[in-house]
């Protein structure tokens, strides 16, 4: 999983290279662990790219967590300015 730009102003691009089709849940948490937003994406095997609107977030550091159908989780931090 790759996120850019980081820091971000309004649109965060999420790139994923996946081995199988499925549904993936993206969740954004603040540093206190509070869930800010969540969205499910249907993806195909191979390269996938999604644009996440982060305009409504206040400036600060966040954690984006990607969860697959099998429960596998990947997390990356990003900064909103």
ZADO-1210 file (C-alpha; in nm, 4 decimals, padded with zeros to 6 digits):
<atoms>
<atom x="00.0000" y="00.0000" z="00.0000" code="UNK" pos="1"/>
<atom x="00.1273" y="00.3432" z="-00.0931" code="UNK" pos="2"/>
<atom x="-00.0197" y="00.6825" z="00.0015" code="UNK" pos="3"/>
<atom x="00.0601" y="01.0160" z="-00.1608" code="UNK" pos="4"/>
<atom x="00.1009" y="01.3062" z="-00.1405" code="UNK" pos="5"/>
<atom x="00.2115" y="01.3050" z="00.2205" code="UNK" pos="6"/>
<atom x="00.1521" y="01.5591" z="00.3667" code="UNK" pos="7"/>
<atom x="-00.1828" y="01.6057" z="00.1906" code="UNK" pos="8"/>
<atom x="-00.4129" y="01.9053" z="00.1495" code="UNK" pos="9"/>
<atom x="-00.7340" y="01.7667" z="-00.0030" code="UNK" pos="10"/>
<atom x="-00.7008" y="01.4371" z="-00.1947" code="UNK" pos="11"/>
<atom x="-00.5043" y="01.1372" z="-00.0734" code="UNK" pos="12"/>
<atom x="-00.4195" y="00.8774" z="-00.3378" code="UNK" pos="13"/>
<atom x="-00.4152" y="00.5143" z="-00.2257" code="UNK" pos="14"/>
<atom x="-00.2309" y="00.2631" z="-00.4470" code="UNK" pos="15"/>
<atom x="-00.2566" y="-00.1112" z="-00.3845" code="UNK" pos="16"/>
<atom x="-00.1109" y="-00.4072" z="-00.5712" code="UNK" pos="17"/>
<atom x="-00.3210" y="-00.7095" z="-00.4770" code="UNK" pos="18"/>
<atom x="-00.2989" y="-01.0815" z="-00.5472" code="UNK" pos="19"/>
<atom x="-00.6754" y="-01.1482" z="-00.5529" code="UNK" pos="20"/>
<atom x="-01.0138" y="-00.9865" z="-00.6046" code="UNK" pos="21"/>
<atom x="-01.2161" y="-00.8870" z="-00.2998" code="UNK" pos="22"/>
<atom x="-01.3490" y="-00.6171" z="-00.0731" code="UNK" pos="23"/>
<atom x="-01.1196" y="-00.3990" z="00.1321" code="UNK" pos="24"/>
<atom x="-01.2219" y="-00.1651" z="00.4113" code="UNK" pos="25"/>
<atom x="-01.0324" y="00.1624" z="00.4486" code="UNK" pos="26"/>
<atom x="-01.0582" y="00.3405" z="00.7826" code="UNK" pos="27"/>
<atom x="-00.9024" y="00.6682" z="00.8912" code="UNK" pos="28"/>
<atom x="-00.8220" y="00.7136" z="01.2612" code="UNK" pos="29"/>
<atom x="-00.6899" y="01.0130" z="01.4503" code="UNK" pos="30"/>
<atom x="-00.3960" y="00.9670" z="01.6882" code="UNK" pos="31"/>
<atom x="-00.6354" y="00.9125" z="01.9798" code="UNK" pos="32"/>
<atom x="-00.7702" y="00.6020" z="01.8039" code="UNK" pos="33"/>
<atom x="-01.1035" y="00.7618" z="01.7142" code="UNK" pos="34"/>
<atom x="-01.2516" y="00.6372" z="01.3865" code="UNK" pos="35"/>
<atom x="-01.2952" y="00.9389" z="01.1579" code="UNK" pos="36"/>
<atom x="-01.4222" y="00.7699" z="00.8404" code="UNK" pos="37"/>
<atom x="-01.4520" y="00.4366" z="00.6699" code="UNK" pos="38"/>
<atom x="-01.5249" y="00.3154" z="00.3189" code="UNK" pos="39"/>
<atom x="-01.5362" y="-00.0244" z="00.1485" code="UNK" pos="40"/>
<atom x="-01.3835" y="-00.0751" z="-00.1950" code="UNK" pos="41"/>
<atom x="-01.4321" y="-00.3642" z="-00.4356" code="UNK" pos="42"/>
<atom x="-01.0951" y="-00.4388" z="-00.5922" code="UNK" pos="43"/>
<atom x="-00.9512" y="-00.6656" z="-00.8581" code="UNK" pos="44"/>
<atom x="-00.6253" y="-00.8548" z="-00.8548" code="UNK" pos="45"/>
<atom x="-00.3370" y="-00.6352" z="-00.9704" code="UNK" pos="46"/>
<atom x="-00.2883" y="-00.2608" z="-00.9406" code="UNK" pos="47"/>
<atom x="-00.5691" y="-00.0524" z="-00.7903" code="UNK" pos="48"/>
<atom x="-00.5845" y="00.3212" z="-00.7244" code="UNK" pos="49"/>
<atom x="-00.8392" y="00.5166" z="-00.5211" code="UNK" pos="50"/>
<atom x="-00.8658" y="00.8846" z="-00.4333" code="UNK" pos="51"/>
<atom x="-00.9800" y="00.9668" z="-00.0802" code="UNK" pos="52"/>
<atom x="-01.1250" y="01.3115" z="-00.0081" code="UNK" pos="53"/>
<atom x="-00.9658" y="01.4369" z="00.3150" code="UNK" pos="54"/>
<atom x="-01.0830" y="01.8009" z="00.2885" code="UNK" pos="55"/>
<atom x="-01.3009" y="01.7659" z="00.5983" code="UNK" pos="56"/>
<atom x="-01.0103" y="01.6557" z="00.8198" code="UNK" pos="57"/>
<atom x="-00.8468" y="01.9115" z="01.0452" code="UNK" pos="58"/>
<atom x="-00.4702" y="01.9569" z="01.0275" code="UNK" pos="59"/>
<atom x="-00.2817" y="01.6779" z="01.2022" code="UNK" pos="60"/>
<atom x="-00.1537" y="01.3225" z="01.1798" code="UNK" pos="61"/>
<atom x="-00.3807" y="01.0291" z="01.0911" code="UNK" pos="62"/>
<atom x="-00.3608" y="00.6546" z="01.0425" code="UNK" pos="63"/>
<atom x="-00.5167" y="00.4868" z="00.7392" code="UNK" pos="64"/>
<atom x="-00.5903" y="00.1171" z="00.7934" code="UNK" pos="65"/>
<atom x="-00.6695" y="-00.1199" z="00.5079" code="UNK" pos="66"/>
<atom x="-00.8445" y="-00.4451" z="00.6063" code="UNK" pos="67"/>
<atom x="-00.8942" y="-00.7365" z="00.3669" code="UNK" pos="68"/>
<atom x="-01.1737" y="-00.9935" z="00.3722" code="UNK" pos="69"/>
<atom x="-00.9355" y="-01.2407" z="00.5357" code="UNK" pos="70"/>
<atom x="-00.8722" y="-00.9989" z="00.8248" code="UNK" pos="71"/>
<atom x="-00.5249" y="-00.8925" z="00.7089" code="UNK" pos="72"/>
<atom x="-00.4537" y="-00.5327" z="00.8105" code="UNK" pos="73"/>
<atom x="-00.2031" y="-00.2821" z="00.6756" code="UNK" pos="74"/>
<atom x="-00.1669" y="00.0655" z="00.8255" code="UNK" pos="75"/>
<atom x="00.0120" y="00.3796" z="00.7088" code="UNK" pos="76"/>
<atom x="00.0267" y="00.7220" z="00.8668" code="UNK" pos="77"/>
<atom x="-00.0255" y="01.0494" z="00.6832" code="UNK" pos="78"/>
<atom x="-00.0273" y="01.4187" z="00.7657" code="UNK" pos="79"/>
<atom x="-00.3115" y="01.6567" z="00.6731" code="UNK" pos="80"/>
<atom x="-00.2135" y="02.0236" z="00.6506" code="UNK" pos="81"/>
</atoms>
